[in-house]
């Protein structure tokens, strides 16, 4: 099939390549002309055959709203817009309603996989009507990992990004647990090889995971994380998860505590946050702050 892809950064650029490797045509647009196949959204839409599918991979909020608004002017009834960024699920409901008034479908898709997605595939959580999902399914099949899992029609519009939001909340808590354990091991005089303890946990233990593998990678690069400042940013989805928990009266003590720990990292040079920052850099290519 043909796909228009808006936003060719760390995620979008690799997604374009993976979809092309599956045999589909991808026409990409980015404000950085060096990355783009076309020079405007108008040109992108003009090169696609109806019914068109345009996938948006730009920052959540005003940037996504601006692209969706413009696509609403350019596309025709029967076309579909996919928001694959990290938008809030309530924004999805708004976008779907605005586009539906023009006969244009909308699908929201939470995407996980980071900088490793090109080789390993992307976990996909999407929401929307089955009719619109069906028009995008060949792209979902191209992006997902090999095998039976890694892709799910989570429900109505908004369900994809809500699922990805909860996924990221769980990720916060898991990273926090590894970071706390690492700091405690580093603190005790009798423990002499923390990196190798983490490495030993990669096989045969109930806490083995890809995050643990990435922690070992980070420690191989810098055994005591001396080169990192103990500061970890948050993308916003952890906050949204906690807010949704409050709205639905669901207790989330571990996820909430992990979010507050990141806030604390901005006040002190937290050893735990060195590990959080290192893990975010390993799986997502997120920026780290080096010590001056």
Backbone bond lengths (Angstrom), bond angles and torsions (degrees), N, CA, C in turn:
res aa  C-N    CA-C-N  psi(-1)  N-CA   C-N-CA  omega(-1)  CA-C   N-CA-C  phi
1 X - - - 1.452 - - 1.520 110.19 -
2 X 1.327 115.09 172.74 1.465 121.51 175.37 1.522 109.19 -102.48
3 X 1.320 115.70 143.69 1.455 120.91 178.94 1.520 109.36 -139.57
4 X 1.314 116.33 135.40 1.452 121.11 167.28 1.513 108.44 -95.25
5 X 1.327 117.33 133.53 1.463 121.84 -177.40 1.527 108.71 -125.93
6 X 1.319 115.85 120.29 1.463 121.82 -177.99 1.519 108.45 -107.88
7 X 1.338 116.63 115.95 1.458 122.06 -177.78 1.510 110.39 105.19
8 X 1.330 116.27 107.11 1.466 121.75 -173.10 1.526 111.11 -121.81
9 X 1.330 116.32 42.29 1.452 121.46 178.31 1.511 111.97 -79.39
10 X 1.353 116.57 -148.18 1.470 120.81 -176.33 1.515 112.16 -56.28
11 X 1.322 117.10 -44.36 1.467 120.80 -179.92 1.524 111.30 -82.89
12 X 1.321 116.33 -52.68 1.454 120.52 -173.75 1.512 113.87 -59.94
13 X 1.322 117.00 -40.60 1.464 119.68 -179.65 1.517 112.21 -62.92
14 X 1.324 117.00 -43.69 1.461 120.27 178.48 1.524 112.06 -69.65
15 X 1.322 116.52 -34.62 1.466 119.58 176.71 1.529 110.25 -63.85
16 X 1.315 117.24 -41.81 1.469 119.95 177.09 1.518 110.58 -56.42
17 X 1.327 116.73 -44.90 1.461 120.44 -178.41 1.524 111.19 -65.83
18 X 1.329 118.27 -42.58 1.469 120.42 -178.70 1.535 110.98 -65.57
19 X 1.322 117.31 -40.09 1.464 120.60 178.61 1.521 110.25 -65.49
20 X 1.323 117.01 -40.82 1.469 119.73 178.27 1.526 111.35 -64.44
21 X 1.314 117.29 -38.28 1.466 120.17 178.50 1.519 111.93 -62.37
22 X 1.336 116.41 -24.95 1.466 120.82 177.85 1.524 111.85 -82.71
23 X 1.314 117.77 -0.45 1.457 121.26 174.36 1.512 115.74 99.43
24 X 1.327 118.00 5.72 1.455 121.23 -178.97 1.531 110.65 -94.08
25 X 1.317 115.17 160.12 1.454 121.69 177.03 1.525 109.09 -93.52
26 X 1.327 116.38 126.14 1.457 120.96 178.18 1.519 108.70 -122.86
27 X 1.333 115.37 125.89 1.459 121.87 175.04 1.522 106.67 -110.00
28 X 1.331 117.10 114.25 1.454 121.48 -172.53 1.517 112.86 -106.01
29 X 1.339 114.91 142.04 1.464 120.73 174.34 1.524 109.06 -126.20
30 X 1.328 115.66 136.73 1.451 122.72 175.41 1.521 107.70 -147.08
31 X 1.340 115.59 150.56 1.460 118.33 177.79 1.524 111.79 -62.87
32 X 1.338 116.31 -24.68 1.464 121.42 174.08 1.527 108.21 -81.33
33 X 1.313 116.31 105.64 1.459 120.75 -174.78 1.524 112.82 -60.33
34 X 1.338 117.89 -25.42 1.460 120.70 179.99 1.526 111.81 -66.95
35 X 1.330 117.19 -23.24 1.462 121.51 -179.01 1.523 113.01 -95.17
36 X 1.325 117.29 -20.00 1.459 121.89 -166.65 1.529 113.12 -86.53
37 X 1.337 114.63 152.47 1.471 122.02 172.31 1.526 110.41 -92.40
38 X 1.330 116.73 -24.56 1.464 122.63 178.58 1.528 108.08 -133.32
39 X 1.300 116.31 169.31 1.465 120.40 -171.40 1.523 113.86 -106.07
40 X 1.339 118.27 -1.22 1.463 120.49 -179.79 1.516 109.29 -161.07
41 X 1.327 115.32 161.77 1.462 119.79 173.73 1.521 110.73 -63.64
42 X 1.331 116.46 -35.42 1.464 119.87 178.40 1.530 110.35 -60.20
43 X 1.320 116.43 -44.80 1.466 119.76 -179.77 1.517 110.67 -66.42
44 X 1.335 117.15 -39.13 1.455 120.95 178.61 1.520 110.75 -59.86
45 X 1.318 117.27 -50.84 1.466 120.83 -179.26 1.525 110.69 -62.14
46 X 1.331 117.29 -39.00 1.457 120.78 -178.78 1.509 114.12 -65.40
47 X 1.324 118.23 -24.07 1.456 121.53 -178.98 1.526 113.06 -88.39
48 X 1.333 118.05 -7.05 1.464 121.46 -178.56 1.520 110.80 -96.70
49 X 1.336 115.41 144.47 1.458 121.14 176.11 1.519 109.52 -88.70
50 X 1.339 116.12 143.76 1.465 120.93 177.94 1.534 110.73 -74.43
51 X 1.342 118.07 148.05 1.466 126.92 -6.32 1.525 110.26 -73.73
52 X 1.304 116.19 133.19 1.459 121.95 -174.41 1.527 111.02 -87.59
53 X 1.345 114.74 148.85 1.463 121.70 171.66 1.530 106.90 -125.09
54 X 1.334 115.92 123.17 1.459 120.93 178.90 1.524 108.29 -121.67
55 X 1.317 115.77 122.41 1.467 123.37 -177.57 1.527 108.43 -102.22
56 X 1.329 116.49 127.10 1.464 122.11 -176.15 1.520 109.39 -105.70
57 X 1.343 116.73 124.40 1.466 123.53 178.97 1.521 109.17 -128.76
58 X 1.328 116.28 67.79 1.459 121.30 179.29 1.528 108.34 -126.82
59 X 1.338 118.81 166.71 1.461 120.60 -177.53 1.528 112.38 -56.75
60 X 1.334 115.06 146.14 1.461 120.98 -179.47 1.520 110.54 -65.29
61 X 1.318 115.32 157.63 1.457 120.45 176.06 1.515 112.79 96.75
62 X 1.333 116.30 -131.86 1.457 120.51 -173.43 1.527 112.60 -62.47
63 X 1.341 116.93 -37.19 1.472 119.36 -178.60 1.523 110.59 -63.99
64 X 1.327 117.17 -46.57 1.464 120.64 178.46 1.522 110.53 -64.86
65 X 1.331 117.20 -43.69 1.461 120.58 -179.71 1.529 110.60 -58.47
66 X 1.334 116.29 -42.06 1.452 119.74 -179.77 1.518 112.88 -63.20
67 X 1.337 117.10 -42.27 1.466 120.65 179.81 1.520 110.38 -67.93
68 X 1.342 116.96 -43.38 1.469 120.24 179.89 1.523 110.29 -62.45
69 X 1.325 117.42 -42.33 1.463 120.58 178.25 1.525 111.18 -59.58
70 X 1.336 116.13 -44.50 1.470 119.37 -178.68 1.527 111.24 -68.10
71 X 1.311 117.16 -40.22 1.466 119.75 177.87 1.525 110.69 -64.27
72 X 1.322 116.56 -34.26 1.458 119.81 176.55 1.519 112.29 -60.70
73 X 1.331 116.44 -28.22 1.463 121.10 177.67 1.525 112.10 -82.07
74 X 1.328 116.71 -28.66 1.464 120.83 -172.66 1.524 114.27 -95.14
75 X 1.323 117.24 -31.73 1.459 120.72 -175.08 1.523 111.50 -82.90
76 X 1.333 115.64 172.31 1.460 122.32 -175.59 1.526 110.11 -123.19
77 X 1.339 117.33 163.27 1.476 119.99 176.51 1.529 111.15 -53.55
78 X 1.333 115.61 135.91 1.460 121.25 -177.89 1.510 113.67 98.25
79 X 1.337 117.50 -17.59 1.462 121.25 175.75 1.531 109.43 -76.95
80 X 1.344 115.91 165.23 1.462 121.13 -177.53 1.522 109.38 -133.93
81 X 1.335 115.71 137.19 1.459 122.80 171.59 1.526 107.94 -107.68
82 X 1.329 116.59 133.27 1.466 122.94 175.47 1.520 107.91 -114.42
83 X 1.332 116.65 126.01 1.468 120.34 172.78 1.517 107.77 -99.91
84 X 1.334 116.14 107.34 1.455 121.73 -179.50 1.520 113.22 -102.04
85 X 1.331 117.39 8.73 1.455 120.69 177.78 1.523 111.18 -80.86
86 X 1.306 115.95 -160.73 1.469 120.98 -177.87 1.525 111.41 -104.98
87 X 1.315 116.45 45.71 1.455 120.75 -178.34 1.527 111.59 -68.59
88 X 1.320 115.28 154.26 1.455 121.42 172.92 1.529 108.62 -72.17
89 X 1.332 117.16 141.90 1.465 120.88 -174.79 1.527 112.15 -61.00
90 X 1.326 118.09 -29.42 1.454 120.02 178.62 1.529 111.13 -67.77
91 X 1.327 117.54 -29.45 1.464 120.78 174.41 1.526 110.62 -67.10
92 X 1.331 116.94 -35.42 1.469 120.61 178.57 1.521 111.02 -59.68
93 X 1.320 115.86 -44.48 1.459 119.84 -179.32 1.525 110.75 -61.27
94 X 1.327 116.45 -39.56 1.464 121.81 177.76 1.523 111.06 -65.73
95 X 1.326 117.16 -45.86 1.465 120.92 -179.70 1.530 111.12 -63.51
96 X 1.319 116.34 -42.77 1.467 120.13 -179.21 1.523 110.86 -61.12
97 X 1.333 116.12 -42.28 1.470 120.02 -179.55 1.527 111.09 -66.16
98 X 1.322 116.64 -42.85 1.465 120.48 -179.45 1.529 111.28 -63.82
99 X 1.324 116.60 -42.86 1.469 120.16 -178.34 1.524 111.72 -74.34
100 X 1.331 116.88 -35.45 1.466 120.01 -179.95 1.521 111.16 -61.19
101 X 1.329 116.93 -32.41 1.465 120.47 178.35 1.528 111.59 -62.34
102 X 1.341 116.71 -19.48 1.464 121.84 178.68 1.529 111.86 -106.92
103 X 1.334 116.94 7.35 1.458 120.97 179.14 1.516 113.79 80.09
104 X 1.334 117.30 14.59 1.467 122.50 -177.39 1.527 108.67 -102.74
105 X 1.321 116.60 131.79 1.460 121.45 -179.78 1.521 112.02 -79.50
106 X 1.323 114.69 162.06 1.464 120.38 179.69 1.521 109.72 -141.80
107 X 1.334 115.64 135.55 1.463 123.10 175.29 1.522 107.92 -131.13
108 X 1.327 116.89 131.28 1.466 119.56 173.82 1.517 108.41 -100.73
109 X 1.331 116.27 141.83 1.464 119.71 -175.91 1.524 110.00 -140.56
110 X 1.322 116.53 114.08 1.447 121.17 169.83 1.512 109.54 -77.94
111 X 1.321 116.69 131.50 1.467 122.38 -175.58 1.520 109.09 -121.40
112 X 1.327 116.68 127.35 1.454 121.77 175.75 1.522 108.66 -125.75
113 X 1.310 116.13 143.09 1.464 120.09 -179.61 1.507 112.59 155.13
114 X 1.337 116.13 -23.84 1.447 120.61 174.72 1.517 113.53 55.89
115 X 1.333 115.04 -146.96 1.461 120.62 -175.62 1.521 112.54 -72.78
116 X 1.338 117.79 -10.08 1.462 121.16 -179.66 1.528 112.48 -94.60
117 X 1.334 117.30 -1.43 1.455 120.61 -174.11 1.511 114.46 -64.90
118 X 1.332 118.25 -32.86 1.461 120.06 -179.03 1.520 110.62 -57.06
119 X 1.318 117.21 -45.63 1.461 120.93 -178.39 1.517 112.83 -82.73
120 X 1.335 116.87 -39.72 1.462 120.76 -170.85 1.518 114.38 -97.70
121 X 1.320 118.01 -15.71 1.450 121.39 -173.92 1.517 110.81 93.74
122 X 1.329 115.12 165.43 1.454 122.48 -177.05 1.526 110.11 -115.55
123 X 1.325 116.13 135.15 1.458 120.39 171.21 1.524 107.87 -76.04
124 X 1.335 115.84 130.78 1.458 121.23 -173.01 1.519 110.36 -123.76
125 X 1.332 116.22 131.46 1.455 123.21 175.76 1.522 106.65 -126.80
126 X 1.323 118.81 113.60 1.454 119.85 -173.05 1.519 111.79 -127.46
127 X 1.328 114.27 152.84 1.452 121.73 -179.70 1.510 110.87 -132.09
128 X 1.341 115.58 147.62 1.458 120.01 179.54 1.512 111.22 148.05
129 X 1.332 115.88 174.44 1.463 121.00 177.72 1.519 110.18 -66.31
130 X 1.330 115.75 146.74 1.473 120.30 -178.21 1.522 111.33 -59.56
131 X 1.321 117.34 -35.15 1.468 120.74 179.88 1.518 111.22 -59.91
132 X 1.325 116.80 -43.56 1.465 120.28 179.64 1.523 111.53 -74.63
133 X 1.334 117.17 -39.24 1.465 120.92 178.08 1.520 110.43 -59.54
134 X 1.328 117.09 -39.56 1.467 120.85 -177.99 1.519 111.69 -60.85
135 X 1.325 117.86 -33.45 1.464 120.91 179.97 1.527 111.93 -69.80
136 X 1.339 116.53 -21.96 1.464 121.33 -177.98 1.522 111.91 -100.68
137 X 1.328 117.67 -12.80 1.464 120.97 -168.75 1.532 114.02 -54.98
138 X 1.346 120.84 -38.97 1.478 118.26 177.47 1.530 113.04 -57.38
139 X 1.339 116.92 -33.28 1.466 120.22 178.04 1.521 109.93 -73.44
140 X 1.339 116.81 -41.43 1.462 119.23 175.11 1.526 110.46 -55.91
141 X 1.333 116.04 -44.71 1.471 120.53 -178.22 1.526 111.28 -64.64
142 X 1.327 116.87 -33.06 1.467 120.58 179.48 1.524 111.58 -72.86
143 X 1.327 116.65 -35.04 1.465 120.55 -174.84 1.518 113.23 -83.60
144 X 1.325 118.63 -31.43 1.453 121.45 -172.81 1.531 111.45 -67.04
145 X 1.336 117.30 159.59 1.467 119.63 174.10 1.523 110.86 -65.41
146 X 1.317 116.69 161.11 1.455 120.60 174.76 1.528 109.76 -66.05
147 X 1.324 116.27 149.59 1.462 120.06 178.99 1.515 111.70 107.00
148 X 1.325 115.06 -169.95 1.457 121.39 -171.83 1.523 114.04 -87.26
149 X 1.316 117.59 -12.17 1.457 119.88 -172.44 1.526 111.11 -118.48
150 X 1.325 115.33 175.81 1.460 120.22 176.91 1.509 113.82 101.72
151 X 1.343 118.13 2.43 1.456 120.98 179.63 1.514 108.33 -148.57
152 X 1.346 117.31 133.26 1.462 119.89 -177.72 1.524 110.72 -149.49
153 X 1.339 115.04 135.78 1.459 121.08 168.89 1.517 105.42 -84.37
154 X 1.329 115.92 101.37 1.457 121.48 -168.14 1.526 113.36 -78.31
155 X 1.334 117.99 -19.50 1.455 119.95 -178.98 1.512 111.79 148.05
156 X 1.324 115.54 -145.67 1.452 122.19 -177.55 1.526 111.01 -71.41
157 X 1.327 115.92 174.60 1.470 120.89 175.31 1.527 109.78 -52.33
158 X 1.307 116.12 131.31 1.457 122.94 -177.76 1.509 113.29 100.71
159 X 1.342 117.00 -23.34 1.466 120.13 -176.52 1.520 112.46 -67.11
160 X 1.336 117.06 -31.42 1.459 119.76 179.67 1.513 111.86 -65.74
161 X 1.322 116.31 -50.49 1.464 119.43 -179.81 1.527 111.90 -70.92
162 X 1.337 117.85 -31.02 1.465 119.02 175.90 1.528 109.56 -64.43
163 X 1.346 116.94 -41.90 1.466 120.88 178.60 1.520 111.40 -63.89
164 X 1.333 116.68 -42.31 1.469 120.47 178.48 1.525 110.39 -65.34
165 X 1.322 117.36 -35.79 1.455 121.42 177.92 1.526 110.61 -61.87
166 X 1.340 116.30 -46.12 1.459 119.95 178.88 1.528 110.01 -65.79
167 X 1.332 117.29 -39.69 1.467 122.04 174.99 1.523 110.35 -54.08
168 X 1.329 116.87 -45.36 1.463 119.79 -178.84 1.522 111.70 -70.28
169 X 1.334 117.18 -32.86 1.455 119.55 174.64 1.511 111.74 -62.62
170 X 1.325 116.79 -43.50 1.467 121.20 176.38 1.526 110.14 -62.07
171 X 1.318 115.91 -40.81 1.468 121.24 177.80 1.529 111.06 -58.37
172 X 1.345 116.53 -42.29 1.463 120.61 177.54 1.530 110.17 -55.29
173 X 1.340 115.88 -49.49 1.461 120.24 -175.29 1.524 111.93 -67.34
174 X 1.333 117.31 -38.66 1.463 120.52 179.20 1.522 110.87 -65.01
175 X 1.315 117.00 -45.06 1.456 119.81 179.03 1.525 111.05 -63.12
176 X 1.328 116.42 -38.63 1.454 120.10 179.34 1.523 111.28 -62.38
177 X 1.334 117.21 -40.62 1.465 120.84 179.80 1.525 111.02 -63.98
178 X 1.335 117.74 -45.09 1.464 120.06 176.72 1.533 110.78 -60.96
179 X 1.337 115.99 -41.70 1.465 120.04 -177.17 1.521 111.52 -65.89
180 X 1.338 117.48 -40.64 1.459 120.46 179.56 1.525 110.87 -66.39
181 X 1.324 116.38 -42.45 1.462 119.32 177.78 1.513 112.00 -63.20
182 X 1.332 116.08 -40.46 1.469 120.62 179.14 1.526 110.57 -62.68
183 X 1.334 117.48 -44.54 1.465 119.67 -178.76 1.529 110.99 -63.56
184 X 1.329 117.35 -41.04 1.459 120.09 -179.35 1.524 111.10 -64.75
185 X 1.342 117.03 -42.36 1.462 120.07 177.59 1.533 110.90 -62.42
186 X 1.325 117.23 -41.09 1.453 120.99 -179.96 1.531 111.48 -65.01
187 X 1.310 117.46 -27.09 1.458 122.21 -173.66 1.529 113.33 -78.73
188 X 1.338 117.74 -27.22 1.465 121.84 -171.16 1.531 110.11 -86.99
189 X 1.314 118.00 127.76 1.461 122.57 -175.61 1.517 113.23 -62.65
190 X 1.321 117.61 -34.57 1.465 120.17 -175.72 1.531 112.80 -71.75
191 X 1.311 117.58 -19.27 1.467 121.37 179.48 1.524 108.03 -89.71
192 X 1.329 115.87 120.72 1.463 119.98 -170.52 1.529 113.99 -111.64
193 X 1.323 118.61 -12.42 1.461 118.50 -175.30 1.525 109.75 -142.89
194 X 1.316 115.48 74.27 1.460 120.86 -175.46 1.524 111.31 -64.14
195 X 1.317 116.64 -40.64 1.463 119.30 -179.35 1.523 110.99 -57.88
196 X 1.328 117.79 -43.65 1.461 120.43 -178.09 1.530 111.77 -72.75
197 X 1.329 117.03 -26.62 1.465 119.31 173.05 1.521 109.19 -64.20
198 X 1.328 117.10 -47.14 1.458 120.27 176.49 1.530 110.63 -58.77
199 X 1.342 116.71 -41.24 1.458 119.89 -179.22 1.536 110.66 -64.52
200 X 1.315 116.43 -37.76 1.462 119.60 -178.66 1.520 111.91 -65.93
201 X 1.316 116.75 -26.28 1.468 121.01 -179.86 1.526 112.66 -74.24
202 X 1.321 117.68 -8.88 1.466 120.30 -176.64 1.527 112.77 -70.56
203 X 1.312 117.34 -16.58 1.464 120.66 179.45 1.525 109.84 -128.47
204 X 1.323 116.25 133.12 1.455 121.68 168.91 1.509 116.53 81.38
205 X 1.339 119.17 0.59 1.456 120.19 -178.97 1.520 110.37 -109.73
206 X 1.337 115.81 159.42 1.460 119.94 -179.28 1.524 112.20 -77.48
207 X 1.333 118.72 -8.89 1.466 120.27 179.86 1.524 111.81 -104.23
208 X 1.335 118.02 10.21 1.457 118.72 176.86 1.541 108.98 -67.66
209 X 1.328 115.61 143.86 1.462 121.30 -178.33 1.523 108.54 -169.66
210 X 1.332 115.41 171.46 1.460 119.90 175.89 1.518 110.32 -65.10
211 X 1.338 117.54 -36.65 1.466 119.55 176.60 1.521 111.21 -61.10
212 X 1.325 117.16 -38.94 1.462 119.70 176.84 1.524 110.25 -63.87
213 X 1.334 117.53 -41.78 1.467 120.65 176.74 1.531 110.59 -58.49
214 X 1.329 115.85 -41.55 1.461 119.57 -179.51 1.523 111.53 -69.16
215 X 1.339 116.40 -33.24 1.467 119.65 175.71 1.522 110.25 -62.44
216 X 1.333 117.00 -41.50 1.462 120.90 177.60 1.526 110.05 -63.82
217 X 1.333 117.03 -41.62 1.464 119.88 177.03 1.529 110.84 -58.08
218 X 1.332 115.76 -43.91 1.465 119.91 -179.25 1.525 111.18 -64.09
219 X 1.337 116.72 -40.02 1.467 120.73 -179.99 1.527 111.29 -71.63
220 X 1.336 117.07 -29.30 1.466 119.44 173.84 1.526 110.70 -65.81
221 X 1.320 116.34 -34.15 1.474 120.51 178.57 1.526 111.71 -73.82
222 X 1.327 117.18 -34.52 1.467 122.09 -175.17 1.529 106.44 -155.29
223 X 1.334 117.06 94.67 1.469 121.71 -165.12 1.515 113.58 -54.20
224 X 1.316 118.17 -39.97 1.463 121.04 -178.42 1.536 112.15 -111.74
225 X 1.334 116.05 11.90 1.468 122.94 -179.97 1.525 111.48 54.72
226 X 1.337 115.02 34.44 1.457 119.96 -177.54 1.529 112.20 -66.76
227 X 1.335 116.30 -24.57 1.454 118.87 -176.10 1.511 114.25 -83.15
228 X 1.332 117.29 -4.67 1.454 120.31 -176.80 1.524 111.27 -105.08
229 X 1.310 114.72 147.87 1.459 121.11 170.23 1.527 108.47 -87.35
230 X 1.319 118.05 140.37 1.462 121.68 -177.50 1.507 112.26 -77.14
231 X 1.321 116.24 68.55 1.467 122.81 -176.77 1.522 107.40 -136.83
232 X 1.325 117.59 126.23 1.464 120.68 178.44 1.518 109.71 -128.56
233 X 1.326 116.43 128.82 1.454 122.55 178.14 1.527 109.49 -82.18
234 X 1.306 117.85 166.47 1.467 120.92 171.39 1.514 108.17 -128.02
235 X 1.340 115.93 143.99 1.462 121.24 -174.08 1.519 112.90 -83.18
236 X 1.324 117.67 -9.39 1.457 120.89 -179.63 1.511 113.42 111.83
237 X 1.340 117.11 -27.70 1.466 119.25 -175.43 1.527 112.59 -70.91
238 X 1.332 117.30 -28.88 1.455 119.17 174.25 1.520 111.19 -63.31
239 X 1.320 116.36 -41.05 1.466 120.98 177.64 1.527 110.58 -62.98
240 X 1.349 115.38 -44.25 1.465 119.13 -179.40 1.529 111.00 -63.40
241 X 1.348 116.47 -36.53 1.457 120.11 178.68 1.518 110.80 -61.98
242 X 1.314 116.28 -45.71 1.467 120.48 179.53 1.529 110.42 -65.43
243 X 1.325 117.16 -40.42 1.465 120.10 178.01 1.524 111.06 -62.72
244 X 1.343 116.80 -41.15 1.463 120.10 178.51 1.524 110.97 -65.90
245 X 1.325 116.58 -36.05 1.462 120.15 176.99 1.523 110.71 -62.54
246 X 1.310 116.60 -42.12 1.460 120.65 177.77 1.530 110.30 -63.44
247 X 1.332 116.80 -45.17 1.468 121.18 -178.95 1.526 111.89 -61.67
248 X 1.347 116.60 -31.55 1.467 120.77 -176.56 1.518 113.30 -105.87
249 X 1.343 116.76 8.15 1.468 122.54 178.90 1.531 112.00 53.47
250 X 1.341 115.36 44.65 1.466 121.71 177.37 1.531 107.97 -109.10
251 X 1.338 118.97 121.10 1.467 120.34 -179.05 1.526 111.82 -71.94
252 X 1.324 116.79 126.41 1.471 122.31 177.93 1.529 109.34 -129.19
253 X 1.335 118.77 64.14 1.466 119.20 -174.26 1.518 114.06 -64.39
254 X 1.333 118.90 -38.89 1.461 120.27 -177.07 1.529 110.95 -70.00
255 X 1.329 116.33 -46.31 1.463 119.76 -179.17 1.520 110.25 -65.54
256 X 1.326 117.32 -42.13 1.463 121.01 179.73 1.525 110.89 -62.49
257 X 1.333 116.62 -43.80 1.464 120.06 179.81 1.523 111.17 -63.55
258 X 1.331 117.20 -37.36 1.466 119.82 -179.70 1.523 111.12 -67.32
259 X 1.337 117.08 -35.57 1.464 120.28 175.94 1.520 110.31 -65.71
260 X 1.332 116.82 -45.11 1.459 119.80 -179.94 1.524 111.59 -65.46
261 X 1.333 117.55 -29.89 1.460 120.49 176.86 1.525 110.59 -63.87
262 X 1.326 116.78 -35.60 1.468 119.11 177.07 1.525 110.70 -67.20
263 X 1.325 115.96 -38.78 1.457 118.26 176.10 1.533 110.18 -60.10
264 X 1.336 115.22 -41.67 1.467 119.70 -179.68 1.519 111.24 -62.96
265 X 1.334 116.86 -30.34 1.468 120.14 -177.90 1.516 111.98 -64.38
266 X 1.301 117.37 -20.57 1.456 120.33 -178.54 1.521 112.12 -84.87
267 X 1.328 115.27 -4.31 1.454 120.09 178.11 1.532 111.61 -102.95
268 X 1.341 116.96 -31.99 1.461 122.02 -178.49 1.521 109.41 -133.60
269 X 1.324 116.44 162.49 1.462 121.21 176.21 1.525 107.87 -83.13
270 X 1.312 116.98 81.04 1.458 123.29 -172.39 1.525 111.86 -75.23
271 X 1.343 118.85 125.61 1.457 120.18 175.12 1.521 112.96 -58.93
272 X 1.355 117.28 -38.92 1.461 119.89 -179.81 1.527 110.78 -59.89
273 X 1.331 116.21 -38.38 1.448 119.40 -175.68 1.524 112.82 -72.13
274 X 1.326 117.01 -17.72 1.461 118.57 171.23 1.525 109.95 -61.76
275 X 1.344 116.25 -43.55 1.461 119.69 178.96 1.522 111.27 -67.40
276 X 1.336 117.36 -41.38 1.458 120.02 178.02 1.525 110.28 -60.11
277 X 1.336 116.43 -46.18 1.462 120.39 179.68 1.525 111.14 -62.61
278 X 1.344 116.31 -40.76 1.465 120.29 179.73 1.521 111.23 -64.71
279 X 1.337 117.42 -41.92 1.463 120.97 179.37 1.523 111.31 -65.23
280 X 1.338 118.16 -42.25 1.453 120.97 179.69 1.526 110.46 -63.82
281 X 1.324 116.72 -35.52 1.455 120.37 176.79 1.522 111.02 -68.37
282 X 1.341 116.82 -38.25 1.461 120.94 -177.45 1.526 112.20 -67.47
283 X 1.348 116.91 -46.23 1.467 117.03 -173.53 1.511 113.80 -91.49
284 X 1.321 117.52 -22.57 1.449 118.20 -175.45 1.511 115.65 -126.13
285 X 1.339 116.63 -1.09 1.453 118.74 -177.57 1.508 113.79 68.69
286 X 1.354 116.06 18.33 1.463 119.91 -179.77 1.539 110.03 -67.70
287 X 1.313 115.28 148.89 1.454 120.83 -175.53 1.534 110.66 -68.08
288 X 1.319 115.77 145.47 1.457 121.86 172.57 1.522 108.13 -116.87
289 X 1.328 115.36 155.59 1.451 120.09 177.70 1.523 108.65 -101.68
290 X 1.328 115.97 119.90 1.449 121.52 179.68 1.527 110.29 -82.77
291 X 1.317 115.06 150.85 1.458 118.19 174.41 1.522 109.54 -68.48
292 X 1.321 115.24 142.19 1.475 119.05 -179.41 1.518 109.15 -81.29
